[in-house]
Amino acid sequence: MNISLEALRCLDAIDRHGSFAAAAAALHRVPSALSHAIGNLESALGVPIFVRVGRRAVLTEAGQALLEDGRHLLAAAEALERRVRRVSSGWEQELRIAVDALIPVSRLMPLLQAFQAECQVTAIRIGVEVLGGGWDAIATQRADLAIGAPGEPPVHGGLTMAPLGEVQLVFAVAPGHPLASIPEPVPARVRALHRAVVLADTSRQLAARTSGLLEGQSALYVPDMESKAAAQAAGLGVGHLPRWLAEREVAAGRLVIRRLEETRPPTRLNVAWRARQKGKALAWFVAALAEPATQARLLAGL
C-alpha cells in the first residue's frame, strides 16, 4: 500500500498547523522528516499534495481529497486502538442491557451514574423487553444482561440468574367500565367477558408468554406499560399494572383499583446473563444488582 497512517498523520498535522515547521513541532519531529514523508507520498501517488503560498503549505485539490478520506482512516485507526486497549484491560467495548417493562428505565439512572464514575470506556445500550423477552434476549445474544426477567427461566443451557425481588401487580379499570361498579371481589368468570389490555411478549425465538389473560378472553395487545395504562384509562380493556403506575392513574381519576376473587401471586423478577460471558462491566452490574439498596430502589412501589 502506498499510503501509510504515518503519512496521513503528517498530512493532517501540516494542514491543521499551516506549515511544516509548526506541524513538526506538534508531532515532536524535525521538519525534514515531514518533508521526506510527504515527498515519498507524492512520489508514490504521482501527484502533488502541497503547494507553497508564501510561507504556508496549501493543499492541492488532490491533497484535499486525500486528507478528507484520510481523516476517516485515522479516526478508525484510533478507535481500533482504543478498542484493543479496552479489551486488554478487561472492560467491554459495549454492554447491552435488557430491562423488563415492569421496571421504569428512569430508575436505572443512579446505577448508570455509579457505573460511569467507575468506567467511562464501556458503552451502555439499553433496550426494553416484555415477559419472556428478557430471557430471549440473553438466550439469543441480543443482550448481555437482563434486569427484571420475570418468572421461570427457559429450558436453555448456559444461562445464569440471580433473584432481583418480587412485584405485586394490581387490577385496574376505568371508572366508567362495567367492572368498576360490580361488587367485589370481581369473579374471574365475569372478568373473562371483558377485553384485557395485554403487553405483547417481545421474544423472537423462545415461545411467547402471556400474563393475566383468561381462557377465551379477548385481548388488546400494546407495546409498553404507559400504553397499557392509557388503554385501560380509555376504557378499552382491563388488566394488571405495577402499583406505582396504577396509583398514579388513580390519583388522576383515570383508573380505579379493584379486588379480584382469585389471589394473584407476586411476580418474581430476576437478573440473568450468559454463564460463559466475562467482562468487568458485566461483573460490576451483577454485583451492584445484588445489593439490597439497589434492588429496593428499582422495585419500590412496583
VOGU-3710 file (C-alpha; in Angstrom, 3 decimals, decimal comma):
1> mnislealrc> 0,000/0,000/0,000  1,366/3,439/-0,975  -0,476/5,358/1,758  0,582/4,831/5,368  -1,138/6,029/8,525  2,049/7,860/9,482  1,959/9,820/6,222  -1,693/10,680/6,815  -0,850/11,921/10,324  1,823/14,173/8,855
11> ldaidrhgsf> -0,592/15,448/6,209  -3,273/16,165/8,812  -0,832/18,000/11,095  0,523/20,179/8,288  -2,988/21,194/7,245  -4,088/21,957/10,808  -0,963/23,895/11,794  -0,368/25,634/8,471  3,316/24,858/7,945  5,818/22,012/8,001
21> aaaaaalhrv> 7,688/23,610/10,890  4,605/24,051/13,094  3,372/20,533/12,288  6,800/19,085/13,079  6,791/20,802/16,465  3,318/19,462/17,232  4,385/15,920/16,283  7,747/16,225/18,058  9,557/15,622/14,768  12,066/17,613/12,750
31> psalshaign> 10,680/19,460/9,675  12,901/17,454/7,338  11,206/14,231/8,473  7,798/15,597/7,479  9,137/16,863/4,160  10,594/13,427/3,479  7,297/11,670/4,380  5,222/13,949/2,159  7,753/13,716/-0,663  7,589/9,910/-0,561
41> lesalgvpif> 3,790/10,055/-0,566  3,731/12,372/-3,589  6,189/10,135/-5,434  4,159/7,022/-4,644  0,888/8,604/-5,772  2,357/10,522/-8,690  0,532/13,753/-7,796  1,476/16,906/-5,876  -0,163/17,174/-2,484  1,031/20,584/-1,301
51> vrvgrravlt> 1,966/23,841/-2,989  3,687/26,644/-1,150  1,953/30,018/-0,949  4,415/32,321/0,739  5,379/30,563/3,949  2,241/28,468/4,057  1,821/24,950/2,726  -1,529/24,765/0,914  -3,192/21,544/-0,160  -3,813/20,869/-3,815
61> eagqalledg> -7,208/19,544/-4,892  -5,809/16,009/-4,857  -4,249/16,627/-1,454  -7,561/17,895/-0,087  -9,358/14,761/-1,292  -6,639/12,584/0,236  -6,872/14,424/3,556  -10,675/14,247/3,796  -10,779/10,490/3,326  -7,534/10,000/5,223
71> rhllaaaeal> -9,003/11,583/8,335  -11,708/8,912/8,319  -8,966/6,274/8,256  -7,110/7,975/11,098  -10,284/8,111/13,198  -10,975/4,430/12,510  -7,415/3,505/13,448  -7,649/5,457/16,706  -10,971/3,785/17,510  -9,402/0,393/16,859
81> errvrrvssg> -6,503/1,212/19,186  -8,923/2,274/21,923  -10,921/-0,930/21,473  -7,807/-3,092/21,729  -6,751/-1,276/24,885  -10,233/-1,732/26,375  -10,253/-5,429/25,598  -6,819/-5,870/27,122  -7,975/-4,004/30,240  -10,972/-6,316/30,687
91> weqelriavd> -13,660/-3,659/30,079  -16,115/-4,495/27,307  -16,476/-2,186/24,341  -20,268/-2,278/24,818  -22,677/-3,802/27,323  -26,249/-4,414/26,138  -28,838/-4,388/28,909  -32,401/-5,672/28,504  -34,753/-4,130/31,085  -38,183/-5,616/31,707
101> alipvsrlmp> -41,104/-3,282/31,038  -42,211/-3,594/34,679  -39,188/-1,521/35,742  -39,128/2,128/34,608  -35,836/2,805/32,823  -35,576/6,077/34,763  -34,885/4,027/37,902  -31,650/2,805/36,363  -30,140/6,298/36,253  -28,472/6,202/39,714
111> llqafqaecq> -26,998/2,810/38,806  -25,698/4,166/35,493  -24,249/7,213/37,227  -22,372/4,976/39,645  -21,072/2,866/36,771  -19,933/5,935/34,835  -17,941/7,061/37,860  -16,194/3,694/37,748  -15,795/3,257/33,990  -16,245/5,576/31,018
121> vtairigvev> -14,846/3,355/28,272  -17,723/0,844/28,038  -20,725/1,983/26,002  -24,102/1,025/27,500  -27,045/0,141/25,258  -30,442/-0,240/26,968  -33,488/-1,945/25,488  -36,905/-2,698/26,970  -38,309/-6,236/26,851  -41,680/-7,702/27,807
131> lgggwdaiat> -42,491/-11,011/29,565  -40,166/-13,645/28,075  -38,322/-11,046/26,008  -35,567/-10,578/28,581  -34,866/-14,302/28,694  -34,997/-14,430/24,900  -32,562/-11,518/24,601  -29,976/-13,364/26,707  -30,539/-16,753/25,087  -30,227/-15,334/21,557
141> qradlaigap> -27,351/-12,997/22,478  -29,314/-9,823/21,733  -28,358/-8,642/25,213  -25,558/-9,332/27,676  -27,572/-8,697/30,848  -31,293/-8,891/31,619  -32,683/-6,855/34,512  -36,109/-7,915/35,753  -36,650/-11,042/33,637  -39,898/-12,392/35,142
151> geppvhgglt> -40,863/-15,870/36,223  -39,060/-19,065/35,414  -36,096/-19,177/33,023  -36,473/-21,013/29,725  -35,140/-24,517/29,274  -31,922/-23,247/27,774  -28,403/-24,153/28,785  -25,722/-21,652/29,623  -27,848/-19,088/31,481  -27,031/-17,801/34,954
161> maplgevqlv> -29,592/-15,994/37,089  -29,927/-14,284/40,455  -33,095/-13,057/42,215  -33,874/-9,356/41,992  -37,085/-9,292/44,009  -40,855/-9,568/43,696  -43,578/-7,225/42,464  -47,290/-7,362/43,211  -49,437/-6,151/40,324  -52,897/-4,652/40,909
171> favapghpla> -56,032/-4,932/38,791  -57,328/-1,611/37,478  -60,173/-0,401/35,262  -61,544/2,922/34,065  -64,153/4,486/36,396  -66,812/4,117/33,713  -66,031/0,485/32,914  -68,700/-2,106/33,885  -66,231/-3,867/36,210  -65,786/-0,635/38,193
181> sipepvparv> -69,260/-0,842/39,697  -69,912/-4,544/40,381  -69,479/-5,881/43,937  -66,017/-7,004/44,984  -64,310/-9,376/44,725  -64,651/-9,453/40,922  -65,155/-13,065/39,759  -62,902/-14,471/37,052  -65,906/-15,620/35,005  -67,172/-12,018/34,845
191> ralhravvla> -63,744/-10,606/34,105  -63,346/-13,052/31,200  -66,292/-11,392/29,459  -64,355/-8,140/29,046  -61,381/-7,383/26,839  -57,959/-7,430/28,508  -55,172/-4,990/27,714  -52,030/-7,100/27,450  -48,365/-6,394/26,862  -47,088/-8,170/23,760
201> dtsrqlaart> -44,210/-10,542/24,513  -41,024/-9,375/22,769  -39,471/-12,840/22,410  -38,135/-13,550/18,937  -37,171/-17,206/19,185  -38,424/-18,518/22,526  -42,121/-19,314/22,903  -44,123/-16,168/23,678  -45,635/-15,839/27,153  -48,897/-14,251/28,264
211> sgllegqsal> -49,826/-12,833/31,657  -53,212/-12,002/33,156  -55,171/-13,280/30,156  -58,015/-15,683/30,959  -59,051/-18,539/28,707  -61,351/-17,283/25,966  -60,804/-13,623/26,898  -60,318/-11,180/24,013  -57,226/-9,008/24,110  -55,798/-5,695/23,017
221> yvpdmeskaa> -52,008/-6,019/22,699  -49,872/-2,944/23,387  -46,076/-2,410/23,385  -45,355/-0,838/26,791  -46,696/-0,062/30,245  -47,624/3,550/29,512  -49,696/2,423/26,516  -51,318/-0,233/28,689  -52,304/2,292/31,355  -53,607/4,685/28,701
231> aqaaglgvgh> -55,697/1,979/27,035  -57,207/0,919/30,350  -57,917/4,533/31,295  -59,685/4,944/27,935  -61,942/2,032/28,821  -60,575/-0,148/26,040  -59,925/-3,052/28,370  -58,883/-4,179/31,830  -55,741/-5,606/33,325  -52,972/-5,597/35,888
241> lprwlaerev> -50,477/-2,770/36,330  -47,486/-2,095/38,583  -48,734/-0,423/41,744  -46,792/2,808/41,153  -48,401/3,253/37,733  -51,896/2,255/38,842  -51,783/4,611/41,836  -50,644/7,490/39,602  -53,664/6,922/37,347  -55,991/6,517/40,332
251> aagrlvirrl> -54,802/9,836/41,783  -55,579/11,487/38,435  -59,061/9,959/38,413  -58,394/7,870/35,322  -58,456/4,406/36,920  -59,829/2,595/39,953  -58,250/-0,450/41,586  -60,499/-3,480/42,006  -60,074/-6,551/44,201  -60,338/-9,890/42,400
261> eetrpptrln> -61,863/-13,153/43,518  -58,633/-15,044/42,881  -55,372/-14,009/44,531  -52,609/-13,324/42,062  -49,184/-14,353/43,420  -46,323/-11,857/43,249  -44,232/-11,870/40,098  -40,631/-12,871/40,738  -38,053/-10,810/38,845  -34,526/-11,961/38,081
271> vawrarqkgk> -31,171/-10,790/36,811  -29,814/-13,040/34,054  -26,699/-13,331/31,914  -24,805/-15,964/29,935  -22,640/-18,171/32,120  -19,596/-18,058/29,853  -19,624/-14,308/29,335  -16,847/-12,435/31,083  -16,005/-8,779/31,432  -15,557/-6,141/34,095
281> alawfvaala> -18,673/-4,174/33,148  -20,938/-7,217/33,356  -19,371/-8,228/36,670  -19,854/-4,683/38,014  -23,562/-4,637/37,197  -24,167/-8,155/38,528  -22,539/-7,190/41,834  -24,423/-3,876/42,031  -27,772/-5,544/41,322  -27,169/-7,971/44,194
291> epatqarlla> -27,104/-5,049/46,660  -30,342/-4,754/48,691  -30,314/-0,952/48,319  -30,169/-1,198/44,523  -32,961/-3,780/44,460  -35,131/-1,662/46,746  -34,650/1,417/44,558  -35,520/-0,451/41,364  -38,618/-2,171/42,752  -40,002/0,487/45,110
301> gl> -43,775/0,655/44,722  -43,945/-1,982/41,987
//
